[in-house]
Amino acid sequence: SDGHTFWHRMGDVGYFDREERFWYCGRKSQRVQTKAGTLFTIPVESIFNTLPQVKRTALIGVPHAGADLPVVVFDCKTKNTDKRVEADLRKISRSHSMTRSIEIFVSHSKMPVDIRHNSKILREVLTAWARKLDLPRRYGFDQLA
């Protein structure tokens, strides 16, 4: 409370713009804190979800060298399109200042979701899965650390 307004602590992050519209950015616990700054799930994913071949995406962070490496996990609408979609996602990433630092895109054929909310992606489960893939080494980030 600020003396006039009551706020509930729900773990969500958002902001009001100049026109006093509220923009939801995602869960605070799911933000990705990179060396270049903080990325929030909803704004980042909404950029990549515009690709027609993509069913859905999830932004996660893989811990590396004291920060998170941003990773976009994607699920394609059709089979055998992963490499082409990955190239398209990379192109989209470079065209937006918010996503330009994202270099790792990994396909996942079945996103883990909360059984109560099919749209609520379990990013913590994806992060644990991605850590096993040793992405920093696979994408050459160990040489940069």
N, C-alpha and C positions, 0 to 999 in steps of 0.2 A: 504494500500500500504506500502511496505517496502522500497520504493525507486526504486525497480526494477520490482516488481510483483504487479498486482492489484488483490484484492480479493473483492468479493461481499458478503455482509452480507445477507445470506439467512436463517439463523437460523439452519443450518445443522452442525453436528459435525463429524469429521473424523481425520485421521492421516496418515502420510506417514511412511512406514516401512523402514528397512535398505536398501531394494532394490528399494526404492523410488516409491513403489506402494501405491496408495491411498486407504484407507479402510474407507468406509462410516459407521458411527455408529448410525445415526438417527437424530432426531430433538433435539436441545438443550433443548427446552421447555418440552420435553417428557422424559428426563433422570430421573432416580430414584435415589435420594440421600439418601442412607441408613446410618446408624451409622457405617457400615463396609466399606463404600465407595460408589462410583457412579457406577450405572449400566446403560448401554445404550441399547436401544430397539433392534436394528438390530442384534448385536452380540448375545444377550441373546436369542431372538426369533429364530434365525437360529439354535441354539442348539436344542430347543424343537420341531421345525418344522420338524425335521428328523424322528420323530415317525410316522410310516405309517398310524395310525388311526386318526391322527390329521389333521384337515383341515387347521387351522391356530391358532397362539397364539398371545397374546399381553401382553407385560410387562407394568404394571402400578405401581404407588406408592400410597399407602393409608397413609395419614398423621397419625402419632402416636408418641407421646412422643418426639417431636422435630425433627423427621426425617420421612422418608418414610419407610413403610413396603413394601417390594417388593412382588407383586402379579402377577402370570401368569394366565391370562384368556385364556381358550382354547375352541375351537369349534371342536367337533368330526365329522368325516366323516359319521358315522352311529349312529343311536339312541341306547340308553341303554348301552353304553360302558363307560360312564363318570367315574365310580369308578375305573375300570380297567385302563383306560387311566391316571387318576389322579395318581395312584400308579406307573405307568410306567414313568410319567413325574417326579415324586419325585425321582425315581431311577436314571434317567438321570441327574437330578439336582445335586445329591450327587457325581456324577462321574466327574464333571467339576469344577475347582477352581472358575471360573467366576460366576457360578450359585449356588454354595454350600449354600449360605445364603438364598436362596429362599425356603420357607416352605409352602407358601399358593398357592394353585392351585384351581381355580374356573371355572366351566363349564358355558359357555354362548352359547345358541343355535343359536344365530344370531348376529354376530359381527356388531356393527354399523360402517358403512363405508361412506366416502364422496361420494355423488351421482355422482360426476364427475370422481372419481377414485375408482372403486370397491375394489381395493387392499389397499387403504389408510384407515387404521383403525382409527376411532375417539377415541383415547385413553382418551381424556378428558371426553367424554360421559361415557366410561367404568369406569373411576375413580369415577364419580358421582354415578353411579349405585352401584359400590363396596362399597362406603362409607355407603350406606343405609343398607348393609348386616352386618355391625358391625363386620367385620372380626377380628380385634384385640381381641375382647372379645371371639368370636367363636373359635379362635385358641389358646387361652390362653396367649396372649401377654399382656393383661392388668395386669396379675399377675406379669409380669416381669418388668413393668415400674416403 
